[in-house]
Amino acid sequence: MNPFAERVLDLVERIPPGKVMAYGDVAEYLGEGGPRQVGRVMATWGGGVPWWRVVHADGSGAAPDHLRECLAHWREEGTPLRGERVDMRKARWDGRSGDFQ
């Protein structure tokens, strides 16, 4: 695993329950890579971290075939939803103490 992947996974582990970050948010917070690079890390090594807390910018889950599992985790954690997507205005985490506004 490369250092970028380690930084991505470390950040994902720190996302609080009920909050999410978009792939691009993770890259922006780290100051490197982009959404696709973060997605690649998550697809390759993300199984050991709360992967359902990293979503597409529109609030949809990681992959369509994981939708039921994402929804179960989101509901269990009390993540704000809009239908079958995360409500990004309410659930987005900025990597610090508050939400993106």
Long-range contacts (C-beta under 8 A, 24 or more apart in sequence): 1-45, 4-30, 4-32, 4-33, 4-37, 4-41, 5-41, 5-44, 5-45, 7-32, 8-33, 8-38, 8-41, 8-42, 9-41, 9-45, 9-46, 9-48, 9-49, 11-95, 12-42, 12-46, 12-49, 12-50, 12-51, 12-53, 12-54, 13-49, 13-50, 14-95, 15-50, 15-53, 15-54, 15-93, 16-93, 17-50, 17-77, 17-78, 17-79, 18-77, 18-78, 18-79, 18-80, 18-91, 19-53, 19-79, 19-91, 19-92, 19-93, 19-99, 20-53, 20-54, 20-55, 20-59, 20-79, 20-86, 20-88, 20-91, 20-92, 20-93, 21-53, 21-54, 21-55, 21-92, 21-93, 21-95, 22-54, 22-55, 22-56, 22-57, 22-88, 22-92, 23-54, 23-55, 23-56, 23-57, 24-57, 25-92, 25-93, 25-94, 25-95, 25-100, 26-54, 29-94, 29-95, 55-85, 55-86, 55-88, 57-88, 58-85, 58-88, 59-85, 59-86, 59-87, 59-88, 59-91, 60-84, 60-85, 60-86, 61-85, 61-86
